[in-house]
Amino acid sequence: MNRKIIPALLASAVTASACTIPTDPLDNNIAYPFRAQVQNATRPEVHNKYMNLFEAGGGDRHLFIGPVGVPTYDLTLVDGVINHVPDGVRAVIGGEIDHTTKMFMTGRGDPRAIFKPTYACNPDTDALQIELRFVTWQDQPTGGHICVRSSFEESHEFRYYPPGNTLVDPNRECIKVTLVVIPTTDLPPQTSTTLSTSTIPATSTTTTSTRTSTATSTPSSAPFVDLTSSGFRFVGCAPEERWTTDGAFRTLPDASTSTDTNTNAACAAFCTAGGFKYAGTEWSRECWCGKAVVATRWPATTLASLEGCNFRCTGDEGEICGGDARLSLYEKCDSGEACENVVFT
Ligand SMILES: *[C@@H]1O[C@H](CO)[C@@H](O)[C@H](O)[C@H]1NC(C)=O
C-alpha cells in the first residue's frame, strides 16, 4: 500500500494522534474477501458489530447485525456495490419503505446501493481503515446515509435514510452507522457449527417447496391457510409498498401489530376485533388490517403471484405469513354468501 503523508492535514486536523491517510485514491472494486463492520462510537449497542446475511424468500438475503443471520466473511465490492458472490446477491435499496427504506441483498435488478471506499482512522484504535461511504442508489439523488434500527430478537436491520428525510418516527430510531471493510485473510470454514443456521428462523429453509404448491388445497405447505370456517377467505398475495412512487404507504393502512405468535387466524381475529374487513400477514411477524384494500394493490389470481408470500409465521412454522413487501391477504366473507378461497391458476 502506498501511504503518503499529508503534513498539512496532520498538523491542522489532529490533536494527539491520528492515523496517516494515504493520498492514493481507492478503487471502487475490492476483490479480497471482507466482512462489513458497522461503527458508531457513541452507540455501543451497534458499534463494531458485523453485517450478517439472513436468508429470506426468493434467494434474497436480508442484512442484520446482532444475533440474526449468518456471519459473512467473503463480501466483495464490485463497482461500489457490495456483493456476496456465493449467493449471487448484491446490496440494493428498495421495498419496505416507511420512514426509511430497506437495504438488502438480491440477485434481482433492484437499484444498487453504491459506496465509495475511503480511507479513515478507526475511532477507537486510530488504525487506518477503509470505510464504505454511501454515495447514492441507482437513479436516485446522491446523499442520505445507511442506518440500522432495532428489529426482532435484539437484532438491528439495515436501512437507507434519504437526504432531507422528514418522516422520522421517534419510536423507531434509525442509528446512523459507518460501514467498514474488515479484510478476512483466513476464511473460517463456512460449514462449521458457528456458522450454522441455528439462529435463523424457519423462513430461511424450504421456501421453494411453498412456492410450487397449488392453491386449490391447503396442506401445510400451501401458501395460505383455510380460514373459511371462521368467516375469512384467502384472496391472494398482495403487494405492499415497494417504491416511494407507489403512492399509499400501506396496502392495509388502518391497524397493525407485530408479534412472536403471529398466525393468519390470530391476525384475522385481531382485525375482526378492530372491525376491519381485511387482514394481511407479512414478514413472518406482522399483521395488518384495513377497511379496504388500496385499489392498486389488489392481488392477482395466478399461481405465480403467490410466490412472493414465502415467509413462515412466527407463531406457526407450518403457515405462511406474507413475505418481503407481500401480504397474505384474507377477506371477511359477507354473511349470506358462500365463503370460498380464491382459486389460483
Ligand atoms: C451515531 O448515531 C447518531 C444517531 O443516529 C447520529 O446522530 C450520529 O451522527 C452517529 N455518529 C456517527 C459517527 O455516525
The ligand as an SDF file (V2000), in Angstrom:
LIG
                    3D

 14 14  0  0  0  0  0  0  0  0999 V2000
  -24.3430    7.9430   15.6390 C   0  0  0  0  0  0  0  0  0  0  0  0
  -25.7620    7.8810   15.5850 O   0  0  0  0  0  0  0  0  0  0  0  0
  -26.4180    9.1000   15.8500 C   0  0  0  0  0  0  0  0  0  0  0  0
  -27.9030    8.7910   15.7850 C   0  0  0  0  0  0  0  0  0  0  0  0
  -28.2880    8.3360   14.5160 O   0  0  0  0  0  0  0  0  0  0  0  0
  -26.0060   10.1390   14.8180 C   0  0  0  0  0  0  0  0  0  0  0  0
  -26.6170   11.3730   15.1240 O   0  0  0  0  0  0  0  0  0  0  0  0
  -24.5080   10.2830   14.8150 C   0  0  0  0  0  0  0  0  0  0  0  0
  -24.1340   11.1580   13.7630 O   0  0  0  0  0  0  0  0  0  0  0  0
  -23.8670    8.9280   14.6040 C   0  0  0  0  0  0  0  0  0  0  0  0
  -22.4290    9.0480   14.6610 N   0  0  0  0  0  0  0  0  0  0  0  0
  -21.6500    8.6510   13.6650 C   0  0  0  0  0  0  0  0  0  0  0  0
  -20.2060    8.8230   13.8830 C   0  0  0  0  0  0  0  0  0  0  0  0
  -22.0990    8.1620   12.6380 O   0  0  0  0  0  0  0  0  0  0  0  0
  1  2  1  0
  1 10  1  0
  2  3  1  0
  3  4  1  0
  3  6  1  0
  4  5  1  0
  6  7  1  0
  6  8  1  0
  8  9  1  0
  8 10  1  0
 10 11  1  0
 11 12  1  0
 12 13  1  0
 12 14  2  0
M  END
$$$$
